[in-house]
Amino acid sequence: MKCPNKSMNMEGCNCTYTGCDKAGLCCECVRYHRKKGQIPACFFPAEAEKTFNRSIDYFVELHQPARHS
């Protein structure tokens, strides 16, 4: 797919999956991950993105405030 915004999108794309054919194609990336019940890499902090865990549960876990016992 040709995208006139691909080079601009790549500036904010932190996906480290080298085999990804959707890098820089945000609409394709969102569609793909939504269909799988996941969230795209760009919503995750860099260290968390490297796990390739795109689950909604993992995203929520990362954004929960620290709980003190």
Distance bins in CASP14 RR format, pairs under 12 A and 6 or more apart:
PFRMAT RR
TARGET T0000
AUTHOR 0000-0000-0000
RMODE 2
METHOD distances of the structure
MODEL  1
1 21 0 0 0 0 1 0 0 0 0 0 0
1 22 0 0 0 0 1 0 0 0 0 0 0
1 23 0 0 0 0 0 1 0 0 0 0 0
1 24 0 0 0 0 0 1 0 0 0 0 0
1 25 1 0 1 0 0 0 0 0 0 0 0
1 26 0 0 0 0 0 1 0 0 0 0 0
1 27 0 0 0 0 1 0 0 0 0 0 0
1 28 1 0 0 1 0 0 0 0 0 0 0
1 29 0 0 0 0 0 1 0 0 0 0 0
1 31 0 0 0 0 0 1 0 0 0 0 0
1 32 0 0 0 0 0 1 0 0 0 0 0
2 24 0 0 0 0 0 1 0 0 0 0 0
2 25 0 0 0 0 1 0 0 0 0 0 0
2 28 0 0 0 0 0 1 0 0 0 0 0
3 9 1 0 0 1 0 0 0 0 0 0 0
3 10 0 0 0 0 0 1 0 0 0 0 0
3 13 0 0 0 0 0 1 0 0 0 0 0
3 22 0 0 0 0 0 1 0 0 0 0 0
3 23 0 0 0 0 0 1 0 0 0 0 0
3 24 1 0 0 1 0 0 0 0 0 0 0
3 25 1 0 1 0 0 0 0 0 0 0 0
3 26 0 0 0 0 1 0 0 0 0 0 0
3 27 1 0 0 1 0 0 0 0 0 0 0
3 28 0 0 0 0 1 0 0 0 0 0 0
3 29 0 0 0 0 0 1 0 0 0 0 0
4 24 0 0 0 0 0 1 0 0 0 0 0
4 25 0 0 0 0 0 1 0 0 0 0 0
4 27 0 0 0 0 0 1 0 0 0 0 0
5 11 0 0 0 0 0 1 0 0 0 0 0
5 12 0 0 0 0 0 1 0 0 0 0 0
5 13 0 0 0 0 0 1 0 0 0 0 0
5 24 1 0 0 1 0 0 0 0 0 0 0
5 25 0 0 0 0 1 0 0 0 0 0 0
5 26 1 0 0 1 0 0 0 0 0 0 0
5 27 0 0 0 0 1 0 0 0 0 0 0
5 28 0 0 0 0 0 1 0 0 0 0 0
6 12 0 0 0 0 0 1 0 0 0 0 0
6 13 0 0 0 0 1 0 0 0 0 0 0
6 21 0 0 0 0 0 1 0 0 0 0 0
6 22 0 0 0 0 0 1 0 0 0 0 0
6 23 0 0 0 0 1 0 0 0 0 0 0
6 24 1 0 1 0 0 0 0 0 0 0 0
6 25 1 0 0 1 0 0 0 0 0 0 0
6 26 0 0 0 0 1 0 0 0 0 0 0
6 27 0 0 0 0 0 1 0 0 0 0 0
6 28 0 0 0 0 0 1 0 0 0 0 0
6 29 0 0 0 0 0 1 0 0 0 0 0
7 13 0 0 0 0 0 1 0 0 0 0 0
7 23 0 0 0 0 0 1 0 0 0 0 0
7 24 0 0 0 0 1 0 0 0 0 0 0
7 25 0 0 0 0 0 1 0 0 0 0 0
8 24 0 0 0 0 1 0 0 0 0 0 0
8 25 0 0 0 0 0 1 0 0 0 0 0
8 26 0 0 0 0 1 0 0 0 0 0 0
9 15 0 0 0 0 0 1 0 0 0 0 0
9 22 0 0 0 0 0 1 0 0 0 0 0
9 23 0 0 0 0 1 0 0 0 0 0 0
9 24 1 1 0 0 0 0 0 0 0 0 0
9 25 1 0 0 1 0 0 0 0 0 0 0
9 26 1 0 1 0 0 0 0 0 0 0 0
9 27 0 0 0 0 1 0 0 0 0 0 0
9 28 0 0 0 0 0 1 0 0 0 0 0
9 29 0 0 0 0 1 0 0 0 0 0 0
9 30 0 0 0 0 0 1 0 0 0 0 0
9 40 0 0 0 0 0 1 0 0 0 0 0
9 42 0 0 0 0 1 0 0 0 0 0 0
10 20 0 0 0 0 0 1 0 0 0 0 0
10 22 0 0 0 0 0 1 0 0 0 0 0
10 23 1 0 0 1 0 0 0 0 0 0 0
10 24 1 0 1 0 0 0 0 0 0 0 0
10 25 0 0 0 0 1 0 0 0 0 0 0
10 26 0 0 0 0 0 1 0 0 0 0 0
10 29 0 0 0 0 0 1 0 0 0 0 0
10 42 0 0 0 0 0 1 0 0 0 0 0
11 23 0 0 0 0 0 1 0 0 0 0 0
11 24 0 0 0 0 1 0 0 0 0 0 0
11 26 0 0 0 0 0 1 0 0 0 0 0
11 42 0 0 0 0 0 1 0 0 0 0 0
12 23 0 0 0 0 0 1 0 0 0 0 0
12 24 0 0 0 0 1 0 0 0 0 0 0
12 26 0 0 0 0 1 0 0 0 0 0 0
12 29 0 0 0 0 0 1 0 0 0 0 0
12 40 0 0 0 0 0 1 0 0 0 0 0
12 41 0 0 0 0 1 0 0 0 0 0 0
12 42 1 0 0 1 0 0 0 0 0 0 0
12 43 0 0 0 0 0 1 0 0 0 0 0
12 46 0 0 0 0 0 1 0 0 0 0 0
12 49 0 0 0 0 0 1 0 0 0 0 0
13 20 0 0 0 0 1 0 0 0 0 0 0
13 22 0 0 0 0 1 0 0 0 0 0 0
13 23 1 0 1 0 0 0 0 0 0 0 0
13 24 1 0 1 0 0 0 0 0 0 0 0
13 25 0 0 0 0 1 0 0 0 0 0 0
13 26 1 0 0 1 0 0 0 0 0 0 0
13 28 0 0 0 0 0 1 0 0 0 0 0
13 29 0 0 0 0 1 0 0 0 0 0 0
13 30 0 0 0 0 0 1 0 0 0 0 0
13 40 0 0 0 0 1 0 0 0 0 0 0
13 41 1 0 0 1 0 0 0 0 0 0 0
13 42 1 0 0 1 0 0 0 0 0 0 0
13 43 0 0 0 0 0 1 0 0 0 0 0
13 44 0 0 0 0 0 1 0 0 0 0 0
13 49 0 0 0 0 0 1 0 0 0 0 0
14 20 0 0 0 0 0 1 0 0 0 0 0
14 23 0 0 0 0 1 0 0 0 0 0 0
14 24 0 0 0 0 0 1 0 0 0 0 0
14 29 0 0 0 0 0 1 0 0 0 0 0
14 40 0 0 0 0 1 0 0 0 0 0 0
14 41 1 0 1 0 0 0 0 0 0 0 0
14 42 1 0 1 0 0 0 0 0 0 0 0
14 43 0 0 0 0 1 0 0 0 0 0 0
14 44 1 0 0 1 0 0 0 0 0 0 0
14 45 0 0 0 0 1 0 0 0 0 0 0
14 46 1 0 0 1 0 0 0 0 0 0 0
14 47 0 0 0 0 0 1 0 0 0 0 0
14 48 0 0 0 0 0 1 0 0 0 0 0
14 49 1 0 1 0 0 0 0 0 0 0 0
14 50 0 0 0 0 1 0 0 0 0 0 0
15 21 0 0 0 0 0 1 0 0 0 0 0
15 22 0 0 0 0 1 0 0 0 0 0 0
15 23 1 0 1 0 0 0 0 0 0 0 0
15 24 0 0 0 0 1 0 0 0 0 0 0
15 25 0 0 0 0 0 1 0 0 0 0 0
15 26 0 0 0 0 0 1 0 0 0 0 0
15 28 0 0 0 0 0 1 0 0 0 0 0
15 29 1 0 0 1 0 0 0 0 0 0 0
15 32 0 0 0 0 0 1 0 0 0 0 0
15 33 0 0 0 0 0 1 0 0 0 0 0
15 39 0 0 0 0 0 1 0 0 0 0 0
15 40 1 0 0 1 0 0 0 0 0 0 0
15 41 1 1 0 0 0 0 0 0 0 0 0
15 42 1 0 0 1 0 0 0 0 0 0 0
15 43 0 0 0 0 0 1 0 0 0 0 0
15 44 0 0 0 0 1 0 0 0 0 0 0
15 46 0 0 0 0 0 1 0 0 0 0 0
15 49 1 0 0 1 0 0 0 0 0 0 0
15 50 0 0 0 0 0 1 0 0 0 0 0
15 52 0 0 0 0 1 0 0 0 0 0 0
15 54 0 0 0 0 1 0 0 0 0 0 0
16 23 0 0 0 0 1 0 0 0 0 0 0
16 41 1 0 0 1 0 0 0 0 0 0 0
16 42 0 0 0 0 0 1 0 0 0 0 0
16 44 0 0 0 0 0 1 0 0 0 0 0
16 46 0 0 0 0 1 0 0 0 0 0 0
16 47 0 0 0 0 0 1 0 0 0 0 0
16 48 0 0 0 0 0 1 0 0 0 0 0
16 49 1 0 0 1 0 0 0 0 0 0 0
16 50 1 0 1 0 0 0 0 0 0 0 0
16 51 0 0 0 0 1 0 0 0 0 0 0
16 52 0 0 0 0 1 0 0 0 0 0 0
16 54 0 0 0 0 0 1 0 0 0 0 0
17 23 0 0 0 0 1 0 0 0 0 0 0
17 29 0 0 0 0 0 1 0 0 0 0 0
17 32 0 0 0 0 0 1 0 0 0 0 0
17 33 0 0 0 0 0 1 0 0 0 0 0
17 40 0 0 0 0 0 1 0 0 0 0 0
17 41 1 0 0 1 0 0 0 0 0 0 0
17 44 0 0 0 0 0 1 0 0 0 0 0
17 49 0 0 0 0 1 0 0 0 0 0 0
17 50 0 0 0 0 1 0 0 0 0 0 0
17 51 0 0 0 0 0 1 0 0 0 0 0
17 52 1 0 0 1 0 0 0 0 0 0 0
17 53 0 0 0 0 0 1 0 0 0 0 0
17 54 0 0 0 0 1 0 0 0 0 0 0
18 52 0 0 0 0 0 1 0 0 0 0 0
19 52 0 0 0 0 0 1 0 0 0 0 0
20 28 0 0 0 0 1 0 0 0 0 0 0
20 29 1 0 0 1 0 0 0 0 0 0 0
20 32 0 0 0 0 1 0 0 0 0 0 0
20 33 0 0 0 0 0 1 0 0 0 0 0
20 40 0 0 0 0 0 1 0 0 0 0 0
20 41 0 0 0 0 1 0 0 0 0 0 0
20 42 0 0 0 0 0 1 0 0 0 0 0
20 49 0 0 0 0 0 1 0 0 0 0 0
20 52 0 0 0 0 0 1 0 0 0 0 0
20 54 0 0 0 0 0 1 0 0 0 0 0
21 28 0 0 0 0 1 0 0 0 0 0 0
21 29 0 0 0 0 1 0 0 0 0 0 0
21 32 0 0 0 0 1 0 0 0 0 0 0
22 28 1 0 1 0 0 0 0 0 0 0 0
22 29 1 0 1 0 0 0 0 0 0 0 0
22 30 0 0 0 0 1 0 0 0 0 0 0
22 31 0 0 0 0 1 0 0 0 0 0 0
22 32 1 0 1 0 0 0 0 0 0 0 0
22 33 0 0 0 0 1 0 0 0 0 0 0
22 35 0 0 0 0 0 1 0 0 0 0 0
22 40 0 0 0 0 1 0 0 0 0 0 0
22 41 0 0 0 0 1 0 0 0 0 0 0
22 42 0 0 0 0 0 1 0 0 0 0 0
23 29 1 0 0 1 0 0 0 0 0 0 0
23 32 0 0 0 0 0 1 0 0 0 0 0
23 40 0 0 0 0 0 1 0 0 0 0 0
23 41 0 0 0 0 1 0 0 0 0 0 0
23 42 0 0 0 0 0 1 0 0 0 0 0
24 30 0 0 0 0 0 1 0 0 0 0 0
24 40 0 0 0 0 0 1 0 0 0 0 0
24 41 0 0 0 0 0 1 0 0 0 0 0
24 42 0 0 0 0 1 0 0 0 0 0 0
25 31 0 0 0 0 1 0 0 0 0 0 0
25 32 0 0 0 0 1 0 0 0 0 0 0
25 40 0 0 0 0 0 1 0 0 0 0 0
26 32 0 0 0 0 0 1 0 0 0 0 0
26 33 0 0 0 0 0 1 0 0 0 0 0
26 34 0 0 0 0 0 1 0 0 0 0 0
26 40 1 0 0 1 0 0 0 0 0 0 0
26 41 0 0 0 0 0 1 0 0 0 0 0
26 42 1 0 0 1 0 0 0 0 0 0 0
26 43 0 0 0 0 0 1 0 0 0 0 0
27 33 0 0 0 0 0 1 0 0 0 0 0
27 34 0 0 0 0 0 1 0 0 0 0 0
27 40 0 0 0 0 0 1 0 0 0 0 0
28 34 0 0 0 0 0 1 0 0 0 0 0
28 35 0 0 0 0 0 1 0 0 0 0 0
28 40 0 0 0 0 0 1 0 0 0 0 0
29 35 0 0 0 0 0 1 0 0 0 0 0
29 36 0 0 0 0 0 1 0 0 0 0 0
29 38 0 0 0 0 0 1 0 0 0 0 0
29 39 0 0 0 0 0 1 0 0 0 0 0
29 40 1 0 1 0 0 0 0 0 0 0 0
29 41 1 0 0 1 0 0 0 0 0 0 0
29 42 1 0 0 1 0 0 0 0 0 0 0
29 43 0 0 0 0 0 1 0 0 0 0 0
29 54 0 0 0 0 0 1 0 0 0 0 0
30 36 0 0 0 0 0 1 0 0 0 0 0
30 37 0 0 0 0 0 1 0 0 0 0 0
30 38 0 0 0 0 1 0 0 0 0 0 0
30 39 0 0 0 0 1 0 0 0 0 0 0
30 40 1 0 1 0 0 0 0 0 0 0 0
30 41 0 0 0 0 0 1 0 0 0 0 0
30 42 0 0 0 0 1 0 0 0 0 0 0
30 43 0 0 0 0 1 0 0 0 0 0 0
30 54 0 0 0 0 0 1 0 0 0 0 0
31 37 0 0 0 0 0 1 0 0 0 0 0
31 38 0 0 0 0 0 1 0 0 0 0 0
31 40 0 0 0 0 1 0 0 0 0 0 0
32 38 0 0 0 0 1 0 0 0 0 0 0
32 39 0 0 0 0 0 1 0 0 0 0 0
32 40 0 0 0 0 1 0 0 0 0 0 0
32 41 0 0 0 0 0 1 0 0 0 0 0
32 54 0 0 0 0 1 0 0 0 0 0 0
33 39 1 0 0 1 0 0 0 0 0 0 0
33 40 1 0 1 0 0 0 0 0 0 0 0
33 41 0 0 0 0 1 0 0 0 0 0 0
33 42 0 0 0 0 0 1 0 0 0 0 0
33 43 0 0 0 0 1 0 0 0 0 0 0
33 44 0 0 0 0 0 1 0 0 0 0 0
33 52 0 0 0 0 0 1 0 0 0 0 0
33 53 0 0 0 0 0 1 0 0 0 0 0
33 54 1 0 1 0 0 0 0 0 0 0 0
33 55 0 0 0 0 0 1 0 0 0 0 0
33 56 0 0 0 0 1 0 0 0 0 0 0
33 59 0 0 0 0 0 1 0 0 0 0 0
34 40 0 0 0 0 1 0 0 0 0 0 0
34 43 0 0 0 0 0 1 0 0 0 0 0
34 54 0 0 0 0 0 1 0 0 0 0 0
34 56 0 0 0 0 0 1 0 0 0 0 0
35 54 0 0 0 0 0 1 0 0 0 0 0
36 54 1 0 0 1 0 0 0 0 0 0 0
36 55 0 0 0 0 1 0 0 0 0 0 0
36 56 0 0 0 0 0 1 0 0 0 0 0
37 54 0 0 0 0 1 0 0 0 0 0 0
37 55 1 0 0 1 0 0 0 0 0 0 0
37 56 1 0 0 1 0 0 0 0 0 0 0
37 57 0 0 0 0 0 1 0 0 0 0 0
37 58 0 0 0 0 0 1 0 0 0 0 0
37 59 0 0 0 0 0 1 0 0 0 0 0
38 44 0 0 0 0 0 1 0 0 0 0 0
38 52 0 0 0 0 0 1 0 0 0 0 0
38 53 0 0 0 0 1 0 0 0 0 0 0
38 54 1 1 0 0 0 0 0 0 0 0 0
38 55 1 0 0 1 0 0 0 0 0 0 0
38 56 1 0 0 1 0 0 0 0 0 0 0
38 57 0 0 0 0 0 1 0 0 0 0 0
38 58 0 0 0 0 1 0 0 0 0 0 0
38 59 0 0 0 0 1 0 0 0 0 0 0
39 48 0 0 0 0 0 1 0 0 0 0 0
39 49 0 0 0 0 0 1 0 0 0 0 0
39 53 0 0 0 0 1 0 0 0 0 0 0
39 54 1 0 1 0 0 0 0 0 0 0 0
39 55 1 0 0 1 0 0 0 0 0 0 0
39 56 1 0 0 1 0 0 0 0 0 0 0
39 57 0 0 0 0 0 1 0 0 0 0 0
39 58 0 0 0 0 1 0 0 0 0 0 0
39 59 1 0 1 0 0 0 0 0 0 0 0
39 60 0 0 0 0 1 0 0 0 0 0 0
39 61 0 0 0 0 0 1 0 0 0 0 0
39 62 0 0 0 0 0 1 0 0 0 0 0
39 63 0 0 0 0 0 1 0 0 0 0 0
40 49 0 0 0 0 1 0 0 0 0 0 0
40 52 0 0 0 0 0 1 0 0 0 0 0
40 54 1 0 0 1 0 0 0 0 0 0 0
40 55 0 0 0 0 0 1 0 0 0 0 0
40 56 0 0 0 0 0 1 0 0 0 0 0
40 59 0 0 0 0 0 1 0 0 0 0 0
41 47 0 0 0 0 0 1 0 0 0 0 0
41 48 0 0 0 0 1 0 0 0 0 0 0
41 49 1 0 1 0 0 0 0 0 0 0 0
41 50 0 0 0 0 1 0 0 0 0 0 0
41 51 0 0 0 0 0 1 0 0 0 0 0
41 52 0 0 0 0 1 0 0 0 0 0 0
41 53 0 0 0 0 0 1 0 0 0 0 0
41 54 1 0 0 1 0 0 0 0 0 0 0
41 58 0 0 0 0 0 1 0 0 0 0 0
41 59 0 0 0 0 0 1 0 0 0 0 0
42 48 0 0 0 0 0 1 0 0 0 0 0
42 49 0 0 0 0 1 0 0 0 0 0 0
42 54 0 0 0 0 0 1 0 0 0 0 0
42 59 0 0 0 0 0 1 0 0 0 0 0
43 49 0 0 0 0 1 0 0 0 0 0 0
43 53 0 0 0 0 0 1 0 0 0 0 0
43 54 0 0 0 0 1 0 0 0 0 0 0
43 55 0 0 0 0 0 1 0 0 0 0 0
43 56 0 0 0 0 0 1 0 0 0 0 0
43 58 0 0 0 0 0 1 0 0 0 0 0
43 59 1 0 0 1 0 0 0 0 0 0 0
43 60 0 0 0 0 0 1 0 0 0 0 0
43 62 0 0 0 0 1 0 0 0 0 0 0
43 63 0 0 0 0 1 0 0 0 0 0 0
44 50 0 0 0 0 1 0 0 0 0 0 0
44 51 0 0 0 0 1 0 0 0 0 0 0
44 52 0 0 0 0 1 0 0 0 0 0 0
44 53 0 0 0 0 1 0 0 0 0 0 0
44 54 1 0 0 1 0 0 0 0 0 0 0
44 55 0 0 0 0 0 1 0 0 0 0 0
44 56 0 0 0 0 0 1 0 0 0 0 0
44 58 0 0 0 0 1 0 0 0 0 0 0
44 59 1 0 0 1 0 0 0 0 0 0 0
44 60 0 0 0 0 0 1 0 0 0 0 0
44 61 0 0 0 0 0 1 0 0 0 0 0
44 62 1 0 0 1 0 0 0 0 0 0 0
44 63 0 0 0 0 1 0 0 0 0 0 0
45 51 0 0 0 0 0 1 0 0 0 0 0
45 58 0 0 0 0 0 1 0 0 0 0 0
45 59 0 0 0 0 0 1 0 0 0 0 0
45 61 0 0 0 0 0 1 0 0 0 0 0
45 62 1 0 0 1 0 0 0 0 0 0 0
45 63 0 0 0 0 1 0 0 0 0 0 0
46 62 0 0 0 0 0 1 0 0 0 0 0
47 53 0 0 0 0 0 1 0 0 0 0 0
47 62 0 0 0 0 1 0 0 0 0 0 0
48 54 0 0 0 0 1 0 0 0 0 0 0
48 55 0 0 0 0 0 1 0 0 0 0 0
48 58 1 0 0 1 0 0 0 0 0 0 0
48 59 0 0 0 0 1 0 0 0 0 0 0
48 60 0 0 0 0 0 1 0 0 0 0 0
48 61 0 0 0 0 1 0 0 0 0 0 0
48 62 1 0 1 0 0 0 0 0 0 0 0
48 63 0 0 0 0 0 1 0 0 0 0 0
49 58 0 0 0 0 0 1 0 0 0 0 0
49 59 0 0 0 0 0 1 0 0 0 0 0
49 62 0 0 0 0 0 1 0 0 0 0 0
51 58 1 0 0 1 0 0 0 0 0 0 0
51 59 0 0 0 0 0 1 0 0 0 0 0
51 61 0 0 0 0 0 1 0 0 0 0 0
51 62 0 0 0 0 0 1 0 0 0 0 0
52 58 0 0 0 0 0 1 0 0 0 0 0
53 59 0 0 0 0 1 0 0 0 0 0 0
53 60 0 0 0 0 0 1 0 0 0 0 0
53 61 0 0 0 0 1 0 0 0 0 0 0
53 62 0 0 0 0 1 0 0 0 0 0 0
54 62 0 0 0 0 0 1 0 0 0 0 0
55 61 0 0 0 0 1 0 0 0 0 0 0
55 62 0 0 0 0 0 1 0 0 0 0 0
56 62 0 0 0 0 0 1 0 0 0 0 0
56 63 0 0 0 0 0 1 0 0 0 0 0
57 63 0 0 0 0 0 1 0 0 0 0 0
57 64 0 0 0 0 0 1 0 0 0 0 0
58 64 0 0 0 0 0 1 0 0 0 0 0
61 67 0 0 0 0 0 1 0 0 0 0 0
END
